[in-house]
Amino acid sequence: MKVLAGVLIVLIAALAGFTWLTLHWSYSEGERAGFVQKFSRKGWLCKTWEGELAMVTLPGTLTEKFPFTVRDDAVAANLNANIGKRMMLHYEQRKWVPSSCFGDTEFFVTAAQVAQ
């Protein structure tokens, strides 16, 4: 029984460590510019801010959509206040996050500002 409890504790600690690593280590980071066309707080149990940035390169071309997640309420308030304006979003890509409770996408926006 003690062996089973020990194995269970090791598995839980490994999962917790892996989750911490995926949420604090970024695979890549960068900037995206465009118009926030969708932004909402959604989820059944774990509510997360999910959005979509429409990136237009040239008039008359197809719009590329960039789905993103926001974990910081201050950044979410900034995006809500400026929806419909051209925005610059700084993001960090986090791979293999084990649950959708942390966000539906792998792109986590950490800062947003209105583009000049």
Beta strands, then each sheet from edge to edge (+ up, - down):
strand 1: 28-42
strand 2: 48-55
strand 3: 64-70
strand 4: 86-93
strand 5: 107-114
sheet 1: 1+ 2- 3+ 5+ 4- 1+
end
